[in-house]
C-alpha cells in the first residue's frame, strides 16, 4: 500500500490529467475526515482550519481541472464543494460554487446534469439564465 501511495504522490507532483483526479480525491478525503471528527464530538469552531484546508483542496482540484480542460472534474469538484458549504451552512459560498459547477457542466455539454441541478436548486434558474444571456450576448457581439 505504501508503494501505491508513493506512486500517487509522484503522479500528483507531475501534474496533468491524473493529478486532477488525485486533487479531487484528496479534497474528498478531507471532507470525510472532517465529518468523522464532527461525529466524534469535535466542535465546529475548532475546525475552521480544516474547513479552510478543504476549500483550498477543492480549489486546487478545480484549477487543475480547468488547466487540463477536464470540465467534468471541475464541475464535480465545484458541486461537491458547494454541497459541503451547504452542510456547514455557508449558503452564499455554496451558491457561488453551484453556479460554477453549472457553468462547467454546461461548457462540457452535460445538459441533463444542468437540468438536474436546476431542478434540485431552483434559485439557480434565474441566476444562470441571466449569466447565460450575458455570455451569449458578449459571445455573438465578438463575432
N, C-alpha and C positions, 0 to 999 in steps of 0.2 A: 504494500500500500504506500509505503514511503517513496518508492520509485515512481509510482504514478503521480504522487504529489509533486515530486521534483520535476517530472516531465511537464506537468501542467504549469508550473511556475516558469519554466523555460519558454513554453508557448506564449504565456501571458506577457513575458518580458519582450518577446519578439514582435508583438503587435499583430496586426492583421485580423483576418476573418475570425479565427478561433479565439483570439484574445477577447473579442467582443462577447462571445458566449461565456467565457470564463469570468469576465467582469460582471455579467448579469447573474451568473450562479453565485458569485461572491456576495453580491448585494442581497440575493435571496437568502443566503446562509446567515447574513447579519440580521435580517428580519426574523428568521426562525429563532435565532439565539435571543433576540430582543423579547419576543413573546414568551419564550420558555422562561427567561428571567422574570418577566412580569408575573407569570403563574407561580413562581417560587417566592413571591412576596416582595420583590424589589420595587421600590417606589418609582413612579413615573418621573418625578422631578430629578431623581438621581441618574436618570438615563438620558439626559439632554445630550451628553457627549456621544452616546451610542446613536441617538437619532441623527445627529449631525454626520456621523460616520456612514449611516445608512443612506442618507440623502447624497453624500459625496460619492458613495459606491454606485448608486443608480445613475448619477450624473456622468460618471466615468463610462459606464456601460452605454449610455445614450450618446455621448460624444464619440466613442469608438465606433458605435454602430453607424452614426452619421458619416464618419470618416471613411468607413468601408462600404458605404451605401447599402447597409443591411437594415432597410427601413422597418422590416417586421420586428427585428430585435429592438430598434429604437422605440417602436410603438409599444411593444410588450414591456420594456423597462419603464417607459413613461406611465403606462397604465398601472403597472404594479406599484410604482412609487405613489401614484395618486390614491390607490386603494389603501396603501399603508398610511398615507396622510389622513384619509377618511377615518381609519381605525383609531388614530390618535387625536381626532377632532381638529385637524388643521384644514378646515374647509376651503379657505382661499387658495392655499397652496395646492390642494387636491384638484381644485377646479382648473388651475393653470396646467397641471400635468395631464389632466384628462383631455384638455384641448390640444396639448402637444401630441398625445397619443393618437387622437383623432386625425390630426394633420399627417402624422407618419403613416397611419393605416391608409388614409385616403391617397397619399402620394404613392404608396405601394400598390394601390389598386384593390384593396380589400373592402369593397363596397358593402358586403354583408356585415363585416365587422363594424364598419362605421355606423350602419343602421342599427345594429345590435347595441352599440354604445349609446346612440341617441335615444333608443327605447329605454335603456337602463338609467340614463341620466338626462331627463327631459330638458333641463336647463341648457344643455349643450346645443340644442336645436337652434335657438335664437342666436346664440353667440357664434356658432360655426357658420350659419347662413350669412351673417354679417362679414365674417372673416373671408369665407369663400367668395362672396360677392366682391369684396375689395381686392382680393387676389386676382380674380378673373378680370376685373376692370383694368388693373395695372398690367396684367399679362397681355391682354389684347391691345392695350394702348402702346405697348412697347414693340409691337409687330409692325 
